[in-house]
Amino acid sequence: MKFSFVAALKLGIMMILLPSIVASASFGQEVTEPDSDLKIARPAYKKKHPKVLFDEAHFNVHTSGGRYKRFAHLITNDGYQVIPNREKFQEKTLKGYDILVIVSALGSNRDTNPQEAGNPAFTEEECDAVRDWVQRGGSLLLVADHEPTGAAAQNLARRFGVDLRNGSAMESSPKNHLIGCPGCIFFTRENGLLGEHPITRGRNTSERVPGVMTGVGLSLKGPDGSAIVLKLADTVFDHLPSGEKIPAAGRAQGIAFKFGKGRMVVIGEAAVISGQDTGRPGFNIDRWGRHNPGIDARQFALNIMHWLSGLLN
């Protein structure tokens, strides 16, 4: 039922945006070709190239060559070296890498075996290996999404004191979400939901993020001392697969914290930094950012990586 609900929300958004999409195509004003907004005028890394291990070994919905291709290209253009991972996590698998990126890991293939997709995506040994690697100085970007990804990544998240709630976070206040999509939540300086952090400040005023918008994700809660980057308002409720609706007050969709000698960022919605394209002109989260004043998902993605790689303190 929950996947149907999410699908219905996304269909509703398409119906809202369809007139502008058609108009854009009719007048020849379609948004720039897919990779034009991935160019970096001044890459952060020109000589040194931090190695990014991108997980693709856990039935990931988003991969560096698939739905996260634009993100992978963006950070490659910024000087990072992206390497796909197709092995279970062990000390030797992680050795030599600076950043580990895990997005929408699942316990099984969501299309062919949906009943087990919410099973743990990682073995307990893998969770220990990742935790120890971060403790020693590695940086982890863990991205989950609406159910069942929250359930699938819970055992790994708990190793870091992070609670992922397996559901869909819905904003009941119209002023904080996209019309027709209560799960498409605005986090801006104006509404007070964008946290003050190096990730939102950047290295200078040109990298200052005015806001971002998520697109139907989960809520999470970090350990003591973690910084809330994307704060959920008290008007947000988590819709669980059981049909239960519970308050998400005090929770978040984005946090950052240091863990031992390492760093960690957890995001509760995947499309916010992916720039993924649905194949329909004008309909993807990144382009919304290009056309909505006060939204800049592209810079948000870059700042996350800059913080994880130590450029931002």
N, C-alpha and C positions, 0 to 999 in steps of 0.2 A: 504493500500500500504506500509506503513512504517513497519508493522510487517513482510511483505514479504521481504522487503529490509534487515531487520535485520536477518531474517532466512537465506536469501541468503548469507549474510556475514559469518554467522556461518557455513553454509555448505561449503563455500569456505575454511574456516580454517580447517575443517575436511579433505578436499581433500589434503590440504598442509601437514597436519600432518599424514595422513593415512600411508604412507610408514614407518615412524619411529614407529608408533603404531604396525604395523604388524611385523616389525623387532624385536621389543621388546618382543612381545608375542612368536615369533618363537624361539628366543634364550633363553627364560626363564629368561629375564632380566626385567620383568615388575616391575614397581615402587612398593615399599613396600606396604603391606596390608593397607587398608583404614585408620586405626586409629593409625598407628605407628608414624606418624609425629605430632600427637596431644599430645604426652607425654610431660610433663614439668619436667625437672630435679630438678629445685628449684622453686616451686610454689611461687607466689608473696604473697599469703595469706594462712597461715597455721592455725592460730587461729581465727582471724576475717574473716568472709566470706561476702563480700558485696552482697546485694540482687539485682539481676537483673530481672526486669520485662520485659518479651519478648512478644511484642504485636502479638496476633493472632486473633484479634477481628474485623479486617477491611479488609477482603478478601485478606489478605497478600499472595503474591506470595511466599515469603520466610518465613518459620516458624522454630522454634527451633527443631522440630522433622522431618522437611523436608529438603528443600534446604539449610537451615542454621544449619543443625545438626552438621556438623563438627566445625563450629564456636562455637556453644553452648558447644560442648564437650571440645574444646580447652580451653575456658575460665573457664569451670567447673574444669578442671584439674589444672588451675592456681589459684583456690581457690574461685572463684565466685559461688554464688548460683543462678541458673537460674530457674525462675518460669514463665510458659506460662500465658499470659493474654488473657481471652476470654470475657472481659467485656468492655463496653464503659468507656472512661476515665472520672473519677470524682475525687474529692479530696480524698475520702475514698479508691478509687481503687489504687491510687498512694502512699498513706500514708505508711510509713515504708520501702519504697524501696529506694535504692541508685542510681540506674541507670535504665533508661527506654530505651529499644531498639525497634525501629520501622523500619521495612524493607519492602519496596515495598507494601505499603498499597494502596488499590484501592476502588473505589466507588461501585463496584459490582464484581461478579465473572467473571473473564476475559474470561473463557471458555464458560459459558452458557449465559452471558449477556454482550458481549464486547462493545455494544453501550454506556453503562453507566459506564464502568470501569474507565473512566477518570473523573467522577463526584467526588465531594469532599468526601474523605474517612472519614472525621471527621466532626462532628457537630461544630458549633461555640462555644457551651458550652464546648465541649471536648478540643478545641483549647485553650480556656481560662484556663481550669483546668491544662493543661500541662504547659502552659506559667507560671502560678502562682506557680506551683510546682517547676519548674526550678529556678524561681526568688527567691524562699525560700531556695534553696540549692541543688535541685536535679540535676542530670546529664542526658542529653539526647543524644543518638546516633540516628540520623535520616538518613536513607539510602534510596535513591530513585534510579531510573534506567531510561532507555529510556521510551518514551511515552507508555502508558498513566500515568505512576506513577508520573511524574512531575506535571501534572494537578491535580491528586488526592490528592497530599500532599501540594499544594500551599497555601491553607488557613492556615494550621498549620505553615508552614515555614515563612509566612509573619508575624506571631506573634513575630518572633525573628529577623525580618528585613532581612530575607533570600529570595532571588529570585531564584526559580527553573524554568528553561526554559523547556517546555514540547516538547522534541525532542530527536534527537540523535546527539551527538558531534562527528564529524569526522575530523581526522587530515589529512591535505593535504600534509604534508611533510613526505615522506617515512622514513626518518631517525628517526622519533619519533613514529612510529607505527609498529606493527607486519606485516610481509609481507602478503598481501592479506586481511588484516582487518584494514581499516583506523580508526575504532572505538576502536581498541585494542591499547591504547596509553601507551607509556613508560614514566614514571616520574622518572628520575634519577638525581643524583648529577651532572653527566657528562653533561646532556643536559639542566641543570638549571631549570627543571620543578618540582623537589622535593623540597618543602619549608624547610627552617631551622626552626625547632620547636621541643619542647620536644618530640612530637610524633615521629619525625624522628630521634632524637638523642638517645632516650632511657635513661636508668639509667646509662649505662656504654658502653664501646666500643663494647661489645658483642651484645648489643641490638640496635646498630646503624643500621638504615635501609638504604641500598644502593640505593634502588629503588623499585617501584611496577609497575604493569601493569593492567590497567582496560580493560574491555571487552564490549564495546558499552554501553555507559551511556549518561547522560544529562550534560549540563553545569549549573553552579549556580554562584551566586554572594552573598557574605556575607555583613553584616552591616559594617559601619565604625569601624575600630579597630580590625576586625577579621583577623586572620592569615590564609594565603593561604598555605595549606599543599600540595595540588596537583594543580599546576598552568597549565592552558591551554595556549599553545603557540598562537601567533598571526596567525598561519597558520591553526587553527581549525575553522570549520564552523558548525553551528547547522542546521541540516536537520529537518525541521518541518513537522508535519503530512499533512499540506496543500501542501507540495512540495516545499515551499520556503526554500532558503538556506541563512542564515545570519551569519555574523562574530561572533565568540565567544571570540575575543580579550579582555583581561582584566578580563576574567571569570575563573572559577576553576572547578575541580571535587572533591575537598576536602578542607574543611575549619574547623577551630576550634576557639572558642572564649568563654569568660566568659559572663554570663548573670545574672545580680544581684549577688546572692550568689552561683549560679550554673554554670554549664559548658555545652557546646554543641559542638558536632562534627557533621558535615553534609557531607555525601559522595554521589556522584552522579552516582555511579555504584555499583551494589550489589555483583557481583562475586569476586571483588578484595579482600574481606576479608572473603568470605564464605567457600572457599575450596570445593565448591560444585562439585560433581562428576556426569558426564553425563552417567556413566555406561560403558564408553569406556576407557580402560587402557591408562593412559598418557594424557587424555584430560580433564583437568580442570585447572582453574586459579592458584590454590595453587601449583599444581605439576609443572606447568610452572615455578613458582618461585623457586622450588627446582632444576630445571635443567637449568635455565638461569642465568649466572653470573650477579650479580648486581640487582637481583630481590629477595625480601623477603617479600611476602605478609603475611606470618605467623607472623613474628615479628611486622609488621605494625599493624595487628589486636590486638596483645597483648598490644602494646604501646598505641593504642587508648584507650583501657580499663584502662590502668594504668593512663593515663592522666585524664580520666573521674572520676576515683575513688580517685584521689588526690596523687597517688604515684609519679607522675611527675608534676612539677610546671612550 
